[in-house]
């Protein structure tokens, strides 16, 4: 709840000296220690929510985050797709390297990508690209791009998913099949009226970086920039 308020009210972080927040962090740590001791089973969503919240707040306890990563690896199969990508997003946002977690999650996502929504696939791609490719993610990102164009529903999708996926592919130096990139471009073209200028600029940069000059996308975009 605090993380959502941080976004709504424009807070970049909380005041660590506030005793209320210190007490909250202490209780969170106690709960995670309890889980680590095997006294709780239903906790994967808790781990996901905590990682996402600390990423949103840009504030964390390194020891606590390491405990979260360790527990997540043990129960990776139990995470729902959105829980897993929120977990990875939190670690990536904090620029906290957890190679064992990302490697384990990479295999899971690669095998199960067909069951992930386009939004989840986009978040996963962003997380791996943001973690600076430390986990040999080229193979994964190509798989994610293929699953994305298969799973996307233009009537439900938002431009941010296309922006994040395009940026992730280009910034990681990944070159999916041209047909896949063109289909991403087709989706961007269909939603172009909803793009913000910054998101559109990033998308066009990504397409140029991937050497895919989607003529219609670039022509229509010229009229908007």
C-alpha positions in Angstrom: 0.0 0.0 0.0 2.8 2.4 0.9 4.5 1.7 -2.5 1.4 2.5 -4.4 1.0 5.7 -2.4 4.6 6.6 -3.2 3.7 6.5 -6.9 0.5 8.4 -6.5 2.0 11.2 -4.3 5.3 11.4 -6.0 7.5 10.2 -3.1 10.7 8.8 -4.3 11.5 7.0 -1.0 10.4 6.9 2.6 12.1 8.5 5.5 14.2 5.7 7.1 14.3 7.5 10.4 10.5 7.4 10.8 9.9 4.9 13.6 6.8 3.6 11.9 8.7 2.5 8.9 11.5 1.1 11.0 8.9 -1.0 12.9 7.3 -2.1 9.6 10.6 -3.2 8.2 11.4 -5.0 11.4 8.2 -6.9 11.3 8.7 -7.8 7.6 12.1 -9.2 8.4 10.7 -11.3 11.3 8.1 -12.7 8.9 10.6 -13.6 6.3 12.8 -15.3 8.9 9.8 -17.2 10.0 9.2 -18.3 6.5 12.8 -19.3 6.1 12.5 -21.5 9.1 9.7 -23.4 7.4 6.9 -22.1 9.5 4.8 -20.9 6.6 3.9 -22.4 3.2 1.8 -19.8 1.5 4.3 -17.1 0.9 5.2 -16.7 -2.8 2.8 -13.8 -3.4 4.3 -12.2 -0.3 7.8 -12.4 -1.7 6.6 -11.0 -5.0 4.8 -8.1 -3.4 7.8 -7.2 -1.2 10.3 -7.2 -4.0 7.9 -5.1 -6.2 7.3 -2.6 -3.3 10.9 -2.1 -2.4 11.7 -1.6 -6.1 9.0 1.0 -6.4 10.2 2.8 -3.2 13.9 2.4 -4.2 14.7 1.5 -0.7 15.7 -1.9 0.7 17.6 -4.0 3.2 20.2 -6.0 1.3 20.0 -8.9 3.8 16.2 -9.1 3.5 16.3 -9.0 -0.3 18.8 -11.9 -0.3 16.5 -13.9 1.9 13.6 -13.1 -0.5 15.7 -14.3 -3.5 16.7 -17.5 -1.8 13.1 -18.4 -0.8 11.9 -17.5 -4.3 14.3 -19.9 -5.9 13.1 -22.7 -3.7 9.4 -22.2 -4.7 9.8 -20.9 -8.3 7.3 -23.4 -9.7 4.6 -22.0 -7.3 4.7 -18.4 -8.7 2.0 -17.2 -11.0 3.4 -15.4 -14.0 2.6 -11.9 -12.8 4.0 -12.7 -9.4 7.3 -13.9 -10.9 7.7 -10.9 -13.2 6.9 -8.5 -10.3 9.6 -10.2 -8.2 12.2 -9.9 -11.0 11.1 -6.3 -11.7 11.8 -5.4 -8.1 15.3 -6.7 -8.1 16.1 -5.2 -11.5 14.7 -1.8 -10.4 17.0 -1.9 -7.4 19.9 -2.9 -9.6 20.5 -5.7 -7.1 22.3 -8.6 -8.7 20.9 -12.0 -7.9 22.3 -14.3 -10.7 21.0 -17.5 -9.2 17.4 -16.2 -9.0 17.5 -14.7 -12.5 19.1 -17.9 -14.0 16.5 -20.1 -12.4 13.6 -17.8 -13.5 15.0 -17.6 -17.0 14.6 -21.3 -17.5 11.1 -21.3 -16.1 10.0 -18.4 -18.3 11.6 -19.9 -21.4 9.6 -23.1 -21.0 6.4 -21.5 -19.9 6.4 -18.2 -22.0 3.4 -19.3 -24.0 1.3 -19.0 -20.8 2.4 -15.5 -19.9 0.4 -12.5 -20.9 2.0 -9.9 -23.2 2.3 -7.5 -20.3 4.1 -10.1 -18.2 6.5 -10.9 -21.1 7.3 -7.3 -21.5 8.1 -6.8 -17.8 10.2 -9.9 -17.9 12.2 -8.6 -20.9 12.7 -5.2 -19.2 13.9 -6.9 -16.0 16.5 -9.0 -17.8 17.7 -6.1 -19.9 17.9 -3.8 -17.0 20.0 -6.3 -15.1 22.6 -5.6 -17.8 22.5 -9.0 -19.4 24.4 -10.6 -16.6 22.5 -13.8 -17.0 23.0 -14.7 -20.7 19.5 -13.7 -21.6 19.7 -13.5 -25.4 18.0 -16.8 -25.9 15.3 -15.9 -23.4 14.6 -12.5 -25.0 14.2 -14.0 -28.4 11.7 -16.5 -26.9 9.9 -13.8 -25.1 9.5 -11.7 -28.2 8.1 -14.7 -30.1 5.6 -15.4 -27.4 4.7 -11.7 -27.1 3.5 -11.4 -30.7 1.5 -14.6 -30.3 -0.2 -13.6 -27.1 -0.8 -9.8 -27.6 -4.4 -8.6 -27.7 -4.4 -5.1 -29.2 -7.7 -4.3 -27.7 -6.3 -4.8 -24.2 -2.7 -3.9 -24.5 -1.0 -0.5 -23.6 1.9 1.2 -25.4 4.2 0.7 -22.4 4.4 -3.0 -23.0 5.6 -2.4 -26.6 8.0 0.3 -25.5 9.5 -1.8 -22.7 9.9 -4.9 -25.0 11.4 -2.9 -27.9 13.8 -1.2 -25.6 14.8 -4.5 -23.9 15.5 -6.2 -27.2 17.5 -3.3 -28.6 19.5 -2.4 -25.5 20.5 -6.0 -25.1 21.7 -6.3 -28.7 19.1 -9.0 -29.4 17.9 -9.4 -33.0 14.7 -11.6 -33.1 13.5 -12.8 -36.4 12.5 -9.9 -38.7 8.9 -11.2 -38.9 8.7 -11.1 -35.1 10.0 -7.5 -35.0 7.6 -6.5 -37.8 4.7 -7.9 -35.9 5.7 -5.9 -32.8 5.9 -2.8 -35.2 2.4 -3.6 -36.4 1.1 -3.6 -32.9 2.9 -0.3 -32.1 1.3 1.2 -35.3 -2.2 0.1 -34.2 -1.7 1.8 -30.8 0.3 4.7 -32.0 -2.4 7.2 -31.1 -2.0 6.3 -27.4 1.9 6.6 -27.3 3.5 9.4 -25.4 6.3 11.2 -27.2 9.0 9.7 -25.1 7.7 6.2 -25.5 7.4 6.7 -29.3 11.0 8.0 -29.5 12.3 5.0 -27.6 10.4 2.6 -29.8 11.7 4.2 -33.0 15.2 4.1 -31.6 14.8 0.4 -30.8 13.6 -0.5 -34.3 16.5 1.4 -35.9 18.9 -0.3 -33.5 17.5 -3.7 -34.5 17.8 -2.7 -38.2 14.1 -3.1 -38.7 12.8 -0.1 -40.7 9.0 -0.6 -40.4 8.2 2.0 -43.1 4.6 2.6 -42.2 5.4 2.9 -38.5 8.1 5.5 -39.2 6.0 7.4 -41.7 3.0 7.7 -39.4 5.3 8.5 -36.4 6.8 11.4 -38.3 3.4 13.1 -38.2 3.3 12.9 -34.5 6.8 14.0 -33.5 
